[in-house]
């Protein structure tokens, strides 16, 4: 049975449109051009940071994050950037008796924002910077397993990427859900792995409660 649900952050809980627009502004390129190149990188299976390097050769993400913060333009997001289904989904899953977590490839700064937004609503908030392991590294998912009081097969990891979320979480023994939003999911959705690997494929996080209930009823 599924007893715990753990969510990725970017494009699962948080709509990153505003933040990637801010990066385009920081690089001094049009948002349209930035987003077009970003999509091309995702479609080619390349690291999304290669997008930045197309406009600024030698671009170092951590250095530029620090420069943005020093300039008073730090990476940020807030309540207004959460997808509309996030709060009602967390409430429903909590009412269903689920143990809830949030864990993704995020900075220390992002971890602070997540705790401001979600402390009291979830049982775990963990980031790659907290743990010193970055998805899809198996060590990241091992940290998730160690943090939750359940067996991997009792845990559902929810994300928007096959490569960073579904495949490595499945390899760690977890159930998985792929949510159809954001650039990665839109591009990967019809691939063989995106069809075959996830336990659930959803258009909205609101679908999870019913799917989990049906799954748990079927395995009793």
C-alpha positions in Angstrom: 0.0 0.0 0.0 1.0 3.6 -0.6 1.4 5.4 2.8 3.6 8.3 1.9 3.6 10.8 -0.9 6.8 12.9 -1.7 6.7 15.8 -4.1 9.4 17.2 -6.4 9.5 21.1 -6.4 10.0 22.8 -9.7 7.1 22.3 -12.2 5.5 19.9 -9.7 4.6 22.3 -6.9 6.1 25.5 -8.2 5.4 27.1 -11.6 8.9 28.3 -12.6 7.8 30.6 -15.4 8.5 33.8 -13.5 11.9 32.6 -12.3 13.1 31.6 -15.8 11.9 34.9 -17.1 14.1 36.6 -14.5 17.0 34.6 -15.7 16.4 35.7 -19.2 16.4 39.3 -18.0 19.6 38.7 -16.0 21.3 37.4 -19.1 20.0 40.3 -21.2 18.2 38.2 -23.8 14.5 38.2 -24.8 12.3 35.9 -22.8 11.0 34.4 -26.0 14.4 33.5 -27.2 15.5 32.1 -23.9 12.4 29.9 -23.6 12.9 28.6 -27.1 16.5 27.6 -26.5 15.5 26.1 -23.1 13.0 23.9 -24.9 15.5 22.8 -27.4 17.9 21.8 -24.7 15.3 19.7 -23.0 14.2 18.1 -26.2 17.8 17.1 -26.9 18.2 15.6 -23.5 20.8 18.1 -22.5 21.3 19.8 -19.1 19.1 22.8 -18.9 22.1 24.9 -17.6 23.4 24.6 -21.2 20.7 27.1 -22.1 22.5 29.7 -20.0 25.8 28.8 -21.6 24.4 29.4 -25.1 24.0 33.1 -24.1 27.0 33.4 -21.8 29.8 30.9 -22.4 31.5 29.7 -19.3 28.3 30.4 -17.3 28.6 29.0 -13.7 25.2 28.7 -12.0 26.3 29.1 -8.4 28.4 32.1 -9.2 25.6 33.8 -11.1 23.1 33.0 -8.2 25.5 34.7 -5.8 25.8 37.7 -8.2 22.0 38.0 -8.5 21.7 37.9 -4.7 24.4 40.6 -4.3 22.5 42.7 -6.9 19.3 42.4 -5.0 17.7 40.2 -7.6 17.9 36.7 -6.0 16.2 33.6 -7.3 12.8 33.5 -5.5 9.3 32.2 -5.6 6.3 32.4 -3.3 2.6 31.6 -2.8 1.7 33.2 -6.1 4.0 30.7 -8.0 2.4 27.6 -6.6 0.2 25.6 -9.0 -3.5 26.0 -8.0 -3.9 22.3 -7.2 -1.0 22.2 -4.6 -2.8 23.3 -1.5 -6.0 21.4 -2.0 -4.0 18.2 -2.9 -2.0 18.4 0.3 -5.1 18.9 2.4 -6.8 16.0 0.8 -3.9 13.6 1.1 -3.4 14.6 4.7 -7.1 13.9 5.3 -6.5 10.5 3.6 -3.9 9.8 6.3 -0.9 10.1 4.0 2.6 11.0 5.3 3.8 13.9 3.1 7.2 15.1 2.0 8.8 17.6 -0.4 12.2 16.9 -1.8 13.9 18.2 -4.9 17.1 19.7 -6.5 17.0 23.0 -4.6 19.3 25.4 -3.0 19.6 26.3 0.7 17.7 29.5 -0.1 14.9 27.5 -1.8 14.8 25.2 1.2 14.1 28.2 3.4 11.3 29.4 1.2 9.8 25.9 1.1 9.8 25.8 4.9 8.1 29.2 5.1 5.4 28.0 2.7 4.9 24.4 3.9 6.0 23.8 7.4 3.1 22.3 9.3 1.6 20.9 6.1 4.2 18.2 5.4 6.3 15.9 7.4 9.6 16.3 5.4 11.3 19.1 3.5 14.6 18.1 2.1 16.7 19.6 -0.7 19.8 18.5 -2.7 21.8 21.2 -0.9 20.7 19.9 2.5 21.7 16.3 1.6 24.7 16.8 -0.6 23.2 14.7 -3.3 21.5 15.8 -6.5 18.9 13.9 -8.6 19.1 11.6 -10.4 21.9 10.3 -8.1 20.7 7.3 -6.2 22.1 8.8 -3.0 19.4 11.5 -3.2 16.6 8.9 -3.2 18.3 6.9 -0.5 18.1 10.0 1.7 14.4 10.2 1.0 14.0 6.6 2.0 16.0 7.1 5.2 13.9 10.1 6.1 10.5 8.4 5.7 9.2 5.8 8.2 8.1 3.5 5.4 9.5 0.9 3.0 10.3 2.3 -0.5 7.4 0.4 -2.0 5.0 2.2 0.3 6.3 5.6 -1.0 5.0 7.5 -4.0 7.4 10.0 -5.6 5.7 12.7 -7.7 7.6 14.7 -10.3 7.5 16.2 -13.8 10.5 14.4 -15.3 11.2 10.9 -16.3 14.9 11.2 -16.2 15.3 13.0 -12.8 12.2 11.8 -11.0 10.4 8.7 -12.3 13.2 6.5 -13.4 15.6 7.0 -10.4 12.7 6.8 -7.8 11.5 3.6 -9.4 15.0 2.2 -9.3 15.1 3.1 -5.6 12.0 0.9 -5.2 9.4 3.6 -4.9 6.0 4.0 -6.7 6.0 7.0 -9.0 3.6 9.6 -10.5 4.4 11.7 -13.5 2.5 15.0 -13.7 1.9 16.5 -17.2 3.2 20.0 -16.9 6.3 22.0 -17.4 8.7 21.7 -20.3 10.2 18.3 -19.4 6.8 16.5 -19.0 5.4 18.1 -22.1 8.4 16.9 -24.2 8.8 13.5 -22.5 5.1 12.6 -22.1 4.7 10.4 -25.2 8.1 8.6 -24.8 8.2 4.9 -24.1 9.6 5.4 -20.6 7.0 8.0 -19.7 4.2 5.6 -20.7 5.7 2.5 -19.1 7.5 3.5 -15.9 5.1 5.6 -13.8 2.6 4.0 -11.5 0.3 6.9 -12.3 0.2 9.6 -15.0 -1.8 12.6 -14.0 -2.8 15.9 -15.5 -3.5 17.4 -12.1 -2.2 16.6 -8.6 -5.8 16.5 -7.5 -6.1 13.1 -9.2 -3.7 11.5 -6.8 -6.0 10.9 -3.8 -8.5 8.8 -5.9 -5.7 6.9 -7.7 -4.0 6.1 -4.4 -7.2 5.0 -2.8 -8.0 2.7 -5.8 -4.4 1.3 -5.8 -4.5 0.6 -2.1 -7.9 -1.0 -2.3 -6.7 -3.2 -5.2 -3.6 -4.5 -3.3 -5.4 -5.3 0.0 
